[in-house]
Amino acid sequence: MHDLHAQLFEYRVNALREIRPALRSLARELTEATPQQMDGVLCDHLRDLPSCELLYVLDREGRQVSSNVRRRAFGFGIALDRGEKNVSRAHCHYYRDAVTALECVITEPYRSKATGHPVVTVTYPVSDAAGRLVMVIAADIRARDLLYLVTCGSRPAAFLKLGRGMYLTIALFLGVISTALLGHALVELWGLVTHLGREFDPDRLFQATIMATLSLAVFDLGRTVFEEEVLFIRDPHKPAAIRKALSRFMGSIIIALAIEALLLVFKSTIKDPSLFPNAVALIAAVGFLLLTLGAYVYLGSRAEAAAPARPGREHEPPAGGPRGTGDSAGSATAFAGKRLGP
């Protein structure tokens, strides 16, 4: 539980650092826009923030002065909810935290009343030249998209959708290949079973085993691509996750090659002795792959052990200290009422 809490904390820290420059740019445009232009400015910036699902602006008293600019279902277009204008948000924790810190703040996850999704809210207070609060920009990010924002940043939405679609297509294609390999293995096994009373063909048994092993390797690769690049369930920047996925894939390949080497040894002993050098070469290749995989796992484990600890609550500095303004490029990052180094 502590590791999960620390990981969520790190995602929120990195997400805040990713979205903060975009909110700073939005703040500059909003200060020059009229109240009638405010919704249009929010729409333009929401298109450039693919991980953000809702944008709105509060005045210094916590009253909402813009519409809820939200992303439609599945990201198809942007909708305006003007019924939320003039609603007071002064009681909301994200507004109080931003006003108290006078810095960019990100909340703990909570369920949004506007969309019903678990979200975190990033609030960016905007001050005038005299340091007086003018407005507070609020951006809702779905909790499941925190990793999406951290890994992809604020790249153009069309590029991100294209990349995600390509990864989905590749994952589905790998699933089809895995199914075909498994089907071939079942056909070979069925043929072996139906001929038990007549003759036993060990080649078909070995072929079925190899096909099933390759099917497992391809399926595991497709599942890893789907989880990391489409659903973002795992952290692709976590070395242990990458090492584990690669080790499973390479392990399946090594098993398949070892079975093929065993089949060649069997054939060279029973049928064709000229195949024995090929079997020896394949066994040597399997041994080399095992050595390199073992070295990779060992070095990866050492690198992970030598890496600095993941940031958690115990590393947070105290809440005291000087406060800057939300528009200051060098201000510290406020974090739900607590502060974190830049």
Rosetta blueprint (number, residue, H / E / L):
1 M L
2 H H
3 D H
4 L H
5 H H
6 A H
7 Q H
8 L H
9 F H
10 E H
11 Y H
12 R H
13 V H
14 N H
15 A H
16 L H
17 R H
18 E H
19 I H
20 R H
21 P H
22 A H
23 L H
24 R H
25 S H
26 L H
27 A H
28 R H
29 E H
30 L H
31 T H
32 E H
33 A L
34 T L
35 P L
36 Q L
37 Q L
38 M H
39 D H
40 G H
41 V H
42 L H
43 C H
44 D H
45 H H
46 L H
47 R H
48 D L
49 L L
50 P L
51 S L
52 C E
53 E E
54 L E
55 L E
56 Y E
57 V E
58 L E
59 D E
60 R L
61 E L
62 G L
63 R E
64 Q E
65 V L
66 S L
67 S L
68 N E
69 V E
70 R E
71 R E
72 R L
73 A H
74 F H
75 G H
76 F L
77 G L
78 I E
79 A E
80 L E
81 D E
82 R H
83 G H
84 E H
85 K L
86 N L
87 V L
88 S E
89 R L
90 A L
91 H L
92 C L
93 H H
94 Y H
95 Y H
96 R H
97 D H
98 A H
99 V H
100 T H
101 A H
102 L L
103 E L
104 C L
105 V E
106 I E
107 T L
108 E L
109 P L
110 Y E
111 R E
112 S L
113 K L
114 A L
115 T L
116 G L
117 H L
118 P E
119 V E
120 V E
121 T E
122 V E
123 T E
124 Y E
125 P E
126 V E
127 S E
128 D L
129 A L
130 A L
131 G L
132 R L
133 L E
134 V E
135 M E
136 V E
137 I E
138 A E
139 A E
140 D E
141 I E
142 R E
143 A H
144 R H
145 D H
146 L H
147 L H
148 Y H
149 L H
150 V H
151 T H
152 C H
153 G L
154 S L
155 R L
156 P L
157 A H
158 A H
159 F H
160 L H
161 K H
162 L H
163 G H
164 R H
165 G H
166 M H
167 Y H
168 L H
169 T H
170 I H
171 A H
172 L H
173 F H
174 L H
175 G H
176 V H
177 I H
178 S H
179 T H
180 A H
181 L H
182 L H
183 G H
184 H H
185 A H
186 L H
187 V H
188 E H
189 L H
190 W H
191 G H
192 L H
193 V H
194 T H
195 H L
196 L L
197 G L
198 R L
199 E L
200 F L
201 D L
202 P H
203 D H
204 R H
205 L H
206 F H
207 Q H
208 A H
209 T H
210 I H
211 M H
212 A H
213 T H
214 L H
215 S H
216 L H
217 A H
218 V H
219 F H
220 D H
221 L H
222 G H
223 R H
224 T H
225 V H
226 F H
227 E H
228 E H
229 E H
230 V H
231 L H
232 F L
233 I L
234 R L
235 D L
236 P L
237 H L
238 K L
239 P H
240 A H
241 A H
242 I H
243 R H
244 K H
245 A H
246 L H
247 S H
248 R H
249 F H
250 M H
251 G H
252 S H
253 I H
254 I H
255 I H
256 A H
257 L H
258 A H
259 I H
260 E H
261 A H
262 L H
263 L H
264 L H
265 V H
266 F H
267 K H
268 S H
269 T H
270 I H
271 K L
272 D L
273 P H
274 S H
275 L H
276 F H
277 P H
278 N H
279 A H
280 V H
281 A H
282 L H
283 I H
284 A H
285 A H
286 V H
287 G H
288 F H
289 L H
290 L H
291 L H
292 T H
293 L H
294 G H
295 A H
296 Y H
297 V H
298 Y H
299 L H
300 G H
301 S H
302 R H
303 A H
304 E H
305 A H
306 A H
307 A L
308 P L
309 A L
310 R L
311 P L
312 G L
313 R H
314 E H
315 H H
316 E L
317 P L
318 P L
319 A L
320 G L
321 G L
322 P L
323 R L
324 G L
325 T L
326 G L
327 D L
328 S L
329 A L
330 G L
331 S L
332 A L
333 T E
334 A E
335 F E
336 A L
337 G L
338 K E
339 R E
340 L E
341 G L
342 P L
